[in-house]
Amino acid sequence: MTDELYEATKREVMSEHEEYKNADVPKEVWIQRNEYLHKHIDKLNEELNELRIDNKRLSQQVEDQLKQFRNSGSI
C-alpha cells in the first residue's frame, strides 16, 4: 500500500482545469453552471454601472452644495 502512495506522489499533479476536464460531471451541468455564472456576472456589471452613475451624481450634488455654501459666506 505504501508503495502505491509513494508512486502516486511522484506523478505530476493535475491542474485544476484538467481535474474539471476529467471530472465525472455531465457536460449539461457545466453548460448550466456556465450560463448561471454569466447571468450573475452581467447582473453584477449592471449594478456596478448603476452605482458609478449614482456616485457621479452624488459627488456633483456635493460639489454644488459646497459652492452654494461658499458663495453665501457660510464657509
VOTISE-920215 format. One record per residue: x, y, z of N, C-alpha, C in turn; residue number from 1. Coordinates in nm, 2 decimals. Each point is the difference from the previous one (the first is absolute). Layout:
VOTISE-920215
@n.east->X | n.north->Y | n.up->Z | ca.east->X | ca.north->Y | ca.up->Z | c.east->X | c.north->Y | c.up->Z | nr->NUM;
...
end
This chain:
VOTISE-920215
@n.east->0.08 | n.north->-0.12 | n.up->0.00 | ca.east->-0.08 | ca.north->0.12 | ca.up->0.00 | c.east->0.09 | c.north->0.13 | c.up->0.00 | nr->1;
@n.east->0.10 | n.north->-0.01 | n.up->0.08 | ca.east->0.08 | ca.north->0.12 | ca.up->0.00 | c.east->0.08 | c.north->0.03 | c.up->-0.13 | nr->2;
@n.east->0.03 | n.north->-0.11 | n.up->-0.07 | ca.east->0.07 | ca.north->0.02 | ca.up->-0.13 | c.east->-0.10 | c.north->0.07 | c.up->-0.10 | nr->3;
@n.east->-0.13 | n.north->-0.03 | n.up->0.01 | ca.east->-0.09 | ca.north->0.06 | ca.up->-0.09 | c.east->-0.01 | c.north->0.15 | c.up->0.03 | nr->4;
@n.east->-0.01 | n.north->0.03 | n.up->0.13 | ca.east->0.00 | ca.north->0.14 | ca.up->0.04 | c.east->0.12 | c.north->0.08 | c.up->-0.04 | nr->5;
@n.east->0.12 | n.north->-0.07 | n.up->0.01 | ca.east->0.12 | ca.north->0.07 | ca.up->-0.03 | c.east->0.01 | c.north->0.02 | c.up->-0.15 | nr->6;
@n.east->-0.05 | n.north->-0.10 | n.up->-0.08 | ca.east->0.00 | ca.north->0.02 | ca.up->-0.15 | c.east->-0.10 | c.north->0.11 | c.up->-0.04 | nr->7;
@n.east->-0.11 | n.north->0.01 | n.up->0.07 | ca.east->-0.10 | ca.north->0.10 | ca.up->-0.03 | c.east->0.06 | c.north->0.14 | c.up->0.03 | nr->8;
@n.east->0.08 | n.north->0.02 | n.up->0.10 | ca.east->0.05 | ca.north->0.13 | ca.up->0.03 | c.east->0.11 | c.north->0.04 | c.up->-0.09 | nr->9;
@n.east->0.06 | n.north->-0.09 | n.up->-0.07 | ca.east->0.11 | ca.north->0.03 | ca.up->-0.09 | c.east->-0.06 | c.north->0.05 | c.up->-0.14 | nr->10;
@n.east->-0.12 | n.north->-0.04 | n.up->-0.03 | ca.east->-0.06 | ca.north->0.04 | ca.up->-0.12 | c.east->-0.03 | c.north->0.15 | c.up->0.00 | nr->11;
@n.east->-0.02 | n.north->0.05 | n.up->-0.12 | ca.east->-0.03 | ca.north->0.15 | ca.up->-0.01 | c.east->-0.14 | c.north->0.02 | c.up->0.04 | nr->12;
@n.east->-0.03 | n.north->0.10 | n.up->0.08 | ca.east->-0.13 | ca.north->0.04 | ca.up->0.04 | c.east->-0.08 | c.north->0.06 | c.up->-0.11 | nr->13;
@n.east->-0.13 | n.north->-0.03 | n.up->-0.01 | ca.east->-0.08 | ca.north->0.06 | ca.up->-0.10 | c.east->-0.03 | c.north->0.14 | c.up->0.04 | nr->14;
@n.east->-0.01 | n.north->0.08 | n.up->-0.11 | ca.east->-0.05 | ca.north->0.14 | ca.up->0.03 | c.east->-0.15 | c.north->0.00 | c.up->0.03 | nr->15;
@n.east->-0.05 | n.north->0.12 | n.up->0.04 | ca.east->-0.14 | ca.north->0.01 | ca.up->0.03 | c.east->-0.08 | c.north->-0.02 | c.up->-0.12 | nr->16;
@n.east->0.05 | n.north->0.05 | n.up->-0.12 | ca.east->-0.07 | ca.north->-0.01 | ca.up->-0.12 | c.east->-0.01 | c.north->-0.15 | c.up->-0.05 | nr->17;
@n.east->0.11 | n.north->-0.07 | n.up->0.02 | ca.east->0.00 | ca.north->-0.14 | ca.up->-0.03 | c.east->-0.09 | c.north->-0.08 | c.up->0.09 | nr->18;
@n.east->-0.01 | n.north->0.04 | n.up->0.12 | ca.east->-0.09 | ca.north->-0.07 | ca.up->0.09 | c.east->-0.15 | c.north->0.02 | c.up->-0.04 | nr->19;
@n.east->-0.03 | n.north->0.12 | n.up->-0.04 | ca.east->-0.14 | ca.north->0.03 | ca.up->-0.05 | c.east->-0.02 | c.north->-0.08 | c.up->-0.13 | nr->20;
@n.east->0.10 | n.north->0.00 | n.up->-0.08 | ca.east->-0.02 | ca.north->-0.07 | ca.up->-0.13 | c.east->-0.02 | c.north->-0.15 | c.up->0.02 | nr->21;
@n.east->0.06 | n.north->-0.06 | n.up->0.10 | ca.east->-0.01 | ca.north->-0.14 | ca.up->0.02 | c.east->-0.10 | c.north->-0.04 | c.up->0.10 | nr->22;
@n.east->-0.08 | n.north->0.10 | n.up->0.05 | ca.east->-0.10 | ca.north->-0.03 | ca.up->0.10 | c.east->-0.11 | c.north->-0.08 | c.up->-0.05 | nr->23;
@n.east->-0.07 | n.north->-0.06 | n.up->0.09 | ca.east->-0.12 | ca.north->-0.08 | ca.up->-0.04 | c.east->-0.13 | c.north->0.07 | c.up->-0.01 | nr->24;
@n.east->0.01 | n.north->0.13 | n.up->-0.03 | ca.east->-0.12 | ca.north->0.09 | ca.up->0.00 | c.east->-0.04 | c.north->0.01 | c.up->-0.15 | nr->25;
@n.east->-0.13 | n.north->-0.02 | n.up->-0.03 | ca.east->-0.05 | ca.north->0.01 | ca.up->-0.13 | c.east->0.02 | c.north->0.14 | c.up->-0.06 | nr->26;
@n.east->0.02 | n.north->0.00 | n.up->-0.13 | ca.east->0.02 | ca.north->0.13 | ca.up->-0.07 | c.east->-0.11 | c.north->0.09 | c.up->0.02 | nr->27;
@n.east->-0.12 | n.north->-0.05 | n.up->0.00 | ca.east->-0.12 | ca.north->0.09 | ca.up->0.02 | c.east->0.00 | c.north->0.08 | c.up->0.13 | nr->28;
@n.east->0.06 | n.north->-0.07 | n.up->0.10 | ca.east->0.01 | ca.north->0.07 | ca.up->0.13 | c.east->0.10 | c.north->0.12 | c.up->-0.01 | nr->29;
@n.east->0.11 | n.north->-0.02 | n.up->-0.07 | ca.east->0.10 | ca.north->0.10 | ca.up->-0.02 | c.east->-0.06 | c.north->0.12 | c.up->-0.08 | nr->30;
@n.east->-0.08 | n.north->-0.04 | n.up->-0.10 | ca.east->-0.06 | ca.north->0.11 | ca.up->-0.08 | c.east->-0.10 | c.north->0.08 | c.up->0.08 | nr->31;
@n.east->-0.08 | n.north->-0.07 | n.up->0.09 | ca.east->-0.09 | ca.north->0.07 | ca.up->0.08 | c.east->0.07 | c.north->0.09 | c.up->0.10 | nr->32;
@n.east->0.11 | n.north->-0.05 | n.up->0.06 | ca.east->0.07 | ca.north->0.08 | ca.up->0.10 | c.east->0.06 | c.north->0.12 | c.up->-0.07 | nr->33;
@n.east->0.05 | n.north->-0.02 | n.up->-0.12 | ca.east->0.06 | ca.north->0.11 | ca.up->-0.08 | c.east->-0.10 | c.north->0.11 | c.up->-0.03 | nr->34;
@n.east->-0.12 | n.north->-0.04 | n.up->-0.04 | ca.east->-0.11 | ca.north->0.09 | ca.up->-0.03 | c.east->-0.03 | c.north->0.08 | c.up->0.13 | nr->35;
@n.east->-0.01 | n.north->-0.07 | n.up->0.11 | ca.east->-0.04 | ca.north->0.07 | ca.up->0.13 | c.east->0.11 | c.north->0.10 | c.up->0.03 | nr->36;
@n.east->0.13 | n.north->-0.04 | n.up->-0.01 | ca.east->0.11 | ca.north->0.09 | ca.up->0.04 | c.east->0.00 | c.north->0.12 | c.up->-0.10 | nr->37;
@n.east->-0.03 | n.north->-0.02 | n.up->-0.12 | ca.east->0.00 | ca.north->0.12 | ca.up->-0.10 | c.east->-0.11 | c.north->0.09 | c.up->0.04 | nr->38;
@n.east->-0.12 | n.north->-0.05 | n.up->0.03 | ca.east->-0.11 | ca.north->0.09 | ca.up->0.04 | c.east->0.03 | c.north->0.07 | c.up->0.13 | nr->39;
@n.east->0.07 | n.north->-0.06 | n.up->0.09 | ca.east->0.03 | ca.north->0.06 | ca.up->0.13 | c.east->0.11 | c.north->0.11 | c.up->-0.03 | nr->40;
@n.east->0.09 | n.north->-0.03 | n.up->-0.08 | ca.east->0.10 | ca.north->0.11 | ca.up->-0.03 | c.east->-0.06 | c.north->0.12 | c.up->-0.07 | nr->41;
@n.east->-0.09 | n.north->-0.03 | n.up->-0.10 | ca.east->-0.07 | ca.north->0.11 | ca.up->-0.06 | c.east->-0.08 | c.north->0.08 | c.up->0.10 | nr->42;
@n.east->-0.07 | n.north->-0.06 | n.up->0.09 | ca.east->-0.08 | ca.north->0.07 | ca.up->0.10 | c.east->0.10 | c.north->0.09 | c.up->0.09 | nr->43;
@n.east->0.11 | n.north->-0.06 | n.up->0.04 | ca.east->0.10 | ca.north->0.08 | ca.up->0.08 | c.east->0.05 | c.north->0.12 | c.up->-0.08 | nr->44;
@n.east->0.03 | n.north->-0.02 | n.up->-0.13 | ca.east->0.05 | ca.north->0.11 | ca.up->-0.08 | c.east->-0.11 | c.north->0.11 | c.up->-0.01 | nr->45;
@n.east->-0.12 | n.north->-0.04 | n.up->-0.02 | ca.east->-0.11 | ca.north->0.10 | ca.up->0.00 | c.east->-0.01 | c.north->0.08 | c.up->0.13 | nr->46;
@n.east->0.01 | n.north->-0.07 | n.up->0.11 | ca.east->-0.01 | ca.north->0.06 | ca.up->0.13 | c.east->0.12 | c.north->0.10 | c.up->0.02 | nr->47;
@n.east->0.12 | n.north->-0.05 | n.up->-0.04 | ca.east->0.12 | ca.north->0.09 | ca.up->0.01 | c.east->-0.01 | c.north->0.12 | c.up->-0.09 | nr->48;
@n.east->-0.06 | n.north->-0.01 | n.up->-0.12 | ca.east->-0.02 | ca.north->0.12 | ca.up->-0.08 | c.east->-0.10 | c.north->0.10 | c.up->0.06 | nr->49;
@n.east->-0.11 | n.north->-0.06 | n.up->0.06 | ca.east->-0.09 | ca.north->0.09 | ca.up->0.07 | c.east->0.06 | c.north->0.07 | c.up->0.12 | nr->50;
@n.east->0.08 | n.north->-0.07 | n.up->0.07 | ca.east->0.07 | ca.north->0.06 | ca.up->0.12 | c.east->0.10 | c.north->0.11 | c.up->-0.05 | nr->51;
@n.east->0.07 | n.north->-0.02 | n.up->-0.11 | ca.east->0.09 | ca.north->0.10 | ca.up->-0.05 | c.east->-0.08 | c.north->0.13 | c.up->-0.04 | nr->52;
@n.east->-0.11 | n.north->-0.02 | n.up->-0.07 | ca.east->-0.08 | ca.north->0.11 | ca.up->-0.04 | c.east->-0.06 | c.north->0.08 | c.up->0.12 | nr->53;
@n.east->-0.05 | n.north->-0.08 | n.up->0.10 | ca.east->-0.05 | ca.north->0.06 | ca.up->0.12 | c.east->0.11 | c.north->0.08 | c.up->0.07 | nr->54;
@n.east->0.12 | n.north->-0.06 | n.up->0.01 | ca.east->0.11 | ca.north->0.06 | ca.up->0.07 | c.east->0.04 | c.north->0.13 | c.up->-0.07 | nr->55;
@n.east->0.00 | n.north->0.01 | n.up->-0.13 | ca.east->0.03 | ca.north->0.12 | ca.up->-0.08 | c.east->-0.10 | c.north->0.11 | c.up->0.04 | nr->56;
@n.east->-0.13 | n.north->-0.05 | n.up->0.00 | ca.east->-0.11 | ca.north->0.10 | ca.up->0.02 | c.east->0.01 | c.north->0.05 | c.up->0.15 | nr->57;
@n.east->0.03 | n.north->-0.08 | n.up->0.09 | ca.east->0.01 | ca.north->0.04 | ca.up->0.14 | c.east->0.12 | c.north->0.09 | c.up->0.02 | nr->58;
@n.east->0.12 | n.north->-0.03 | n.up->-0.06 | ca.east->0.11 | ca.north->0.09 | ca.up->0.01 | c.east->-0.02 | c.north->0.13 | c.up->-0.06 | nr->59;
@n.east->-0.07 | n.north->0.01 | n.up->-0.11 | ca.east->-0.04 | ca.north->0.13 | ca.up->-0.06 | c.east->-0.09 | c.north->0.08 | c.up->0.09 | nr->60;
@n.east->-0.09 | n.north->-0.07 | n.up->0.06 | ca.east->-0.09 | ca.north->0.06 | ca.up->0.10 | c.east->0.07 | c.north->0.06 | c.up->0.12 | nr->61;
@n.east->0.10 | n.north->-0.07 | n.up->0.05 | ca.east->0.08 | ca.north->0.05 | ca.up->0.11 | c.east->0.08 | c.north->0.12 | c.up->-0.04 | nr->62;
@n.east->0.06 | n.north->0.00 | n.up->-0.12 | ca.east->0.08 | ca.north->0.11 | ca.up->-0.05 | c.east->-0.09 | c.north->0.12 | c.up->-0.02 | nr->63;
@n.east->-0.12 | n.north->-0.02 | n.up->-0.05 | ca.east->-0.09 | ca.north->0.12 | ca.up->-0.02 | c.east->-0.04 | c.north->0.05 | c.up->0.14 | nr->64;
@n.east->-0.03 | n.north->-0.08 | n.up->0.09 | ca.east->-0.04 | ca.north->0.04 | ca.up->0.14 | c.east->0.12 | c.north->0.08 | c.up->0.06 | nr->65;
@n.east->0.12 | n.north->-0.05 | n.up->-0.02 | ca.east->0.12 | ca.north->0.07 | ca.up->0.06 | c.east->0.02 | c.north->0.13 | c.up->-0.06 | nr->66;
@n.east->-0.02 | n.north->0.01 | n.up->-0.13 | ca.east->0.01 | ca.north->0.13 | ca.up->-0.07 | c.east->-0.10 | c.north->0.10 | c.up->0.05 | nr->67;
@n.east->-0.12 | n.north->-0.05 | n.up->0.02 | ca.east->-0.11 | ca.north->0.08 | ca.up->0.05 | c.east->0.03 | c.north->0.06 | c.up->0.14 | nr->68;
@n.east->0.06 | n.north->-0.09 | n.up->0.09 | ca.east->0.04 | ca.north->0.05 | ca.up->0.13 | c.east->0.11 | c.north->0.10 | c.up->-0.01 | nr->69;
@n.east->0.10 | n.north->-0.02 | n.up->-0.08 | ca.east->0.11 | ca.north->0.09 | ca.up->-0.02 | c.east->-0.05 | c.north->0.14 | c.up->-0.05 | nr->70;
@n.east->-0.09 | n.north->0.00 | n.up->-0.09 | ca.east->-0.06 | ca.north->0.12 | ca.up->-0.06 | c.east->-0.08 | c.north->0.08 | c.up->0.10 | nr->71;
@n.east->-0.07 | n.north->-0.07 | n.up->0.09 | ca.east->-0.08 | ca.north->0.06 | ca.up->0.10 | c.east->0.08 | c.north->0.05 | c.up->0.12 | nr->72;
@n.east->0.13 | n.north->-0.04 | n.up->0.01 | ca.east->0.08 | ca.north->0.05 | ca.up->0.10 | c.east->-0.01 | c.north->-0.09 | c.up->0.13 | nr->73;
@n.east->-0.06 | n.north->-0.11 | n.up->-0.01 | ca.east->-0.01 | ca.north->-0.09 | ca.up->0.12 | c.east->0.13 | c.north->-0.07 | c.up->0.03 | nr->74;
@n.east->0.08 | n.north->-0.02 | n.up->-0.10 | ca.east->0.13 | ca.north->-0.07 | ca.up->0.03 | c.east->0.11 | c.north->0.10 | c.up->-0.01 | nr->75;
end
